[in-house]
């Protein structure tokens, strides 16, 4: 890494997910500033930064003026899709390095546009039903042709699994279409064929136009109810289907990135490995993913994506070129992400994370919910309390770590009643 001592970096993300990035920047000698209009009780990363700004950074002229007065040297965007347009606009106005363009970010945020670009590049996506409306503006299912249930209804432009519903008949489709519509900022809703198969997450690193497949995970979930999106429980890297993916869809996704002019940053796509052996892709993020996969990649491949994003923010270069050329998504051991999910009640007590961090196999622990914090309960991701990232040689190793996690973790609601966490099925690891 270059010597960044004395540089000033503005973070647009104040969420708990941004805390490791703020801390890492400080370790590199960078003066850190977190900017948004939330106070420190909500914008947790402000508690760790050298300075906090209570501003609305979507006000581009005012934010640029404040950045110039403060001597800011670059911007770190973070984990929130809705911040990406402001990130692009601020970098453009201030003359800072931005790893993507407004057009590229728009495609990643809008699921409808993303699917169109996928089709143009031969990337397989789910079958879609175009909504038709009657004279009163209500969904007219009778004019939509033959619908094969179940279907997925989701906003075209939301994140965090908010507003996603599984519908098994026309009545549920009418009901949940309206709920998804309420979540969508652009009032655009997608109706897609419900896909069965193995959930997969795929992660890429982009550097000066070179695109590297960094990791692929099988994502195991818990279907809490039939209507809503499932909650993730365990992600296992490398995926059992990594070789098949590399020999098929990977090339098309890389080509899609190149045709859209994507040259730097990190990206992920989510999809299914279907029961018939084919892959279907349904979502993309041009940003770090929420679970801290960068820590597992660093542990197994030796390069830190957070360092690379910090470097790009200040220099326009991702760095780590030699390590990237040598990297492989075929890790020499299992890299696992256990998602601590404990319901949507407000938390009164959350203990055990410091002890879990001390376990030999644990690479990182990222809390995302805290005692006395109000949980809005929007989407299945609102149930997630923390991410535990660890490595294991085999199933027995993984079971030992998870047993320790279950023993150490203590989550209770405000009445002091225990909030049981969902346990992972370790039989899927080997």
N, C-alpha and C positions, 0 to 999 in steps of 0.2 A: 504494500500500500504506500501511496505517496504521503508526504508529511502535510497533514491538514491542520496542524496546530494554528489556532488563531482564526480559522475560517468560521463564518457564521452560516448556519443552515436552518432554513425555515421549514417546519413540518406542518402540513395541512391536516394531518390526522392526529387527533388527541385521544383516540380509543385505547383500550388496554392493549390491543394488538401492536400499537406503535411504541409501546414502552421499550421493548428490546432494541428497536432501531434507535430511539433516543439515547438509550444507555450505551449502545455500541458507538454512536457518533461521539459521545463524550469521552469514551475510552480512547478514541482516535485524536483527541485534543480539539474537537470542534465545539464551538459555542452553539448551543441548541435553543431554538425558539419554537414553541407550539402556538399556532394561531387558529382560533375559531371563536364563536360567540357563546360557547358553553363555559360554565365555571369549572373549577378544579374538581368538584365533587362528581361531575359527569365526565369531563374531559380529563381522564386519569393521567394521560401522558404529560399534562401540564405540571403535575406534581413532581416529575422527574427532570424536566427541562431546566436550563439555566434561566429562561425567561418565558413568560406567557403573555400572549396578546389576546384580549377579549375584543375581537373584531369579526366582522362578516367578510371573509376573504373573497366572496363572490363580487364584492364591490372592488373591481379591478383597479381603477385609478387611485382610490384611497389606499389600498393595500400596497400598490407599487410605490406610492409616495412614502409610506411608512418604512418599506423595505430599504429604499434608498437612504432615508434618514438614518436608519440603523446600521447600514453597511452590510446588509445581507449578501451572501455570495452565491446562494443557490437554493433550490426548493426540493424537498422530498415529499412526494405525493402521499403514498401510504396505501391503505387497504379498502378505501371506500369508492365504489364506482361513481357515485354522484359528485365526487370532488374532481373527477378527471377533467371535465370541461373548464373549470376554474383554473386548474393546474396548467393546462395548455395555454389559456389566455394570459395568466400571470407571467409564465415563462416568456411568452411572445412579447408582452409589453415591457418586461424588464430586461430582455436580452439574455435570459438564462437558458441553460440546457434543459430540454424536455425530451424524454425518450420516445414519445409518441406525438401524433397530431390530433387535432380536434376530430377530424374525420375518422381516424382509426379508433379513437376512444368511443365515438358514437356507435360504431359498428359493434363494439364489444358490449356496450351497455344495452343496446336495443336487440332483443332476442330475434325479432322479426328480420331486421337487417342482417344480423349474424347468419341466420339460416339461409338468406339469399346468397350471401358471399360463399357460404359452404357449398351450396348447389353449383355455383359458378365454377368452383374448383374441384368438384367431384367428391367432396367430403360428405359422407352419408348422414342424413338427418331424419327425424321422425316424420311420418306422414301427418299432414295438416288438414284441418277442416276450416274453410273460410266462413266466418260468422255472417249471417244474413239477418237483417232487421225488418220488422213490420212498420206500418205507418206511425205507430206510437213510439218507435225507437226501441222496442223490446226485441230480444233475440227470437228469431223465427226458425226453430229447429226443423219444422216441416219442409222448409225450402232449402235445406242444406244438403239434401241427398241422403244416401244411406250412411249412417254413422255406426261404426263398429265400436261398441263399448267394451271395456272402460276407456275413457279418454282423460287426458290431463288438461286442466284449464289453468292458465297462468298469465300474469301481466307481462307485457313485452319488455318492460323497462324497470323491473324491481330487482332487488338482490336479497340475500339472506334467507332464501326460501319463503319469502313473504308472499301471500296471496296465491299459493299453488295448491290446487285441489284435484283429487282423483274423483271422477264422476262415473258411476256405473249405470246410469239411465238418464232419460231426458229431463226428469224433474230435478235431479241433482245438477245437471248441466245448466239449466235455467237459473237455479239458485246460486250456484258458485260462480257463474259467469259474472253476475252483478257484484259479488264480493271481490273478485279479482279486478273488476273494472274500477272499483273504489280505490284499490291500492295503486293502480297505474297512473303515474304523472301525466302521460300522454293520452290516457283513456284508450289504450290499445291492448287487446287481450288475444292470446293464442290458444287455439284448441288443437291438441295433438293426440295422436294415437298413444295409448299407454303401453310402454315397452317393458318387457320382463327380461331379466338377465342379470349379469354381474355389473354393479356400478364400478366405474373406473375413473380415476383422476390422472391426468397426464400433465407434466410440468416441463417447460422449456426455458432456456436461457438464451438471450439474443445479444450478440456483441459485434458491432461493426458489420452487420449484414450476415454474419455466420449464425446459424440456428442449431442449438444443441438440445437433444432430448435428455433432460436431466434426471427424471424419475418418472415412474409409473406405479400407481397403487391400485390394489383392489379395495374397494370401499364397502364396508359392511354396515348395514343400517338396521334400525328398529322401526317397524311400522306401528306407531303408537295407536293409530286409528286408520280407518280406510280412507277418510277424506283428505287429510293433510299430507304434506311432504314428509318423508321419513326423517328421523334424526340420525346422524352418523354416530357410530359407536367405535369402530376400529378400522384403521387404514393400514394395509400391509404392503410394504415395498420390499423387493420388486414384485410387480404383478405376475401372476401365473401366466398371463396372456401377453407379456411384454414382447416375446419373440414374434408372435402373430401380428401384433400391432406394428412393430418395426418393419415387417415385411409387407404391410398393407397401407393402412390409413396414415401412418406417420409421414410418409413422403408427401401425401396430398396436403396435410396440414402445414408442413414446412413451406410448400409451394404457395399455399394460401397466404401465409405470413409475408412471403416475398412479394407476391403480386400486390399486396396492400401496402408495400413499402415499409414494413416493420423491420427495424434494424437493431434496436437496442432495448434493454429492459428485460423483464421476466414476464412470462405468460403461463396460463394453465387452461386446459379444456377439460370438460366433464362429459361423460357419456356412459354407454352400456356396451358390454360384450354380450350380445344377444344369445339366446338359447340355440340359434342356428349357426353360431360361430362368427357372425358378422358384427361389426362395430357400428354404433349409432352415436353421433355427437349432438349434444343439446345446448351446451353453454360454454362461454369463454370469458376469461378475465385477463385484461392486460395490466396486471398488477400482482403483488404478492397474494397468495391465497391465505385464507383466514387462519389455518391451523399451524402455521410455523414450519412448513415442510422444509424451508431453507435450512433449519437446524439439522435435519436428518441428512440432507444433501451434503452439508458441510462435514458431518461426522463420517459419511461413507465415501465421499468423493473429494473432499479436501478443499473446496472453495466455498466462500461465503457470499450468498446472493445479496445479503444486506450490505456488506462491504462494497459490492459492485454497484448497487443502486446509489449508495452514498457517494462513491467515486464519480459516477456519471453525473450526479447532481452538481458536482463542483468542477468537473474537468471535461465532461462530454465523452469520457471513455469508461467502459465497464471494467477494464483491467482483467487480470487473471487469465490472460490468453493461453499461456502454457498449460495451466491446470485444466482449462476448458478443452484443449485439444486432447488431453489424456483422459478426460472424464468418461464414465460409462454409467448408464442407468442400471446395469446389472451388478447391484451391490454384492459384496462378498458375505453379507450377513443380512438378517431381517431388520428392517427399519420400520418401526411401528408408531402410530399415533393413536393413543387411546383418548377418546372424547368423553370427558366427564359431563354427563347430562343428568340433571336433578330436578326436572319439573319446572314449572313457571312461577311457583310461589316466590315471594321476596325472601331473600336469605338473611338470617339473623346471625348465624355462626358459620364460618368457613375456615376450618383448620386442617393442617397436615401437609400443605404444599411445600413448606420449607423442609420438612423431613423427607418428602418424596424427592426433592431436588438432590438430596445427599446420597440416594441410591446409586450404586456404581453404574448400572445400565442406563440410567436416565440422562438424556442429552439436554433436555430443556423442559421447563414447565411454564405455561402461559395462562394465567388466570384471566377470565373475561367477565366474571361477575363477582360482586363484592358484597359484604354485609351491609344492610340498610340501603342498598341501592334499589331504586324502584325498577321492576322489570315490566316492560310494556306488554310482553307476551305476544309479539307479532312474529309469526313464522316459527318453524321447528327449531331454528338456530337460537331462538330466545331461551331455549332450555339448556343450552351449553354453558357450563360453569368454568371449564378449564380444558386445556390440551396438555396431555402428558406424552412427551416424545422420548422414545427409548429404542435401544437396539437389543437384539437377541440372536444367539446362534441357532436356536431351534425352538420348538413349541414349549419344551420344558423350561427353558430360560425365560421365555415370555410369560409363562404361567407364574413363575416365581416373582417376577416384577409386578405383575398385575395383582397377585395375592397381597403383596406389600402395600400397593396403592389402595386396595380395598380396605385393608386394616388401618392404614394411617389417615385416610380422608374422613373428615367429619363435617357434614353439611346439615344445618338445621334451619328451620324457618323462624320467623320472629317470635313464635310461641314456644320455641325450644324443642319442637318435634323434629325428629330425624327425617331428612329428605334422602331416601335411598337413591343411589346412583345405578344406572343401567350397567350390567356386567357384560363383558365381551365374550363371545364364543371363540375360545382359543383353538377349536378343532379346525378352523379355516386357515391357520397359519402355515402349515406344511403342505 
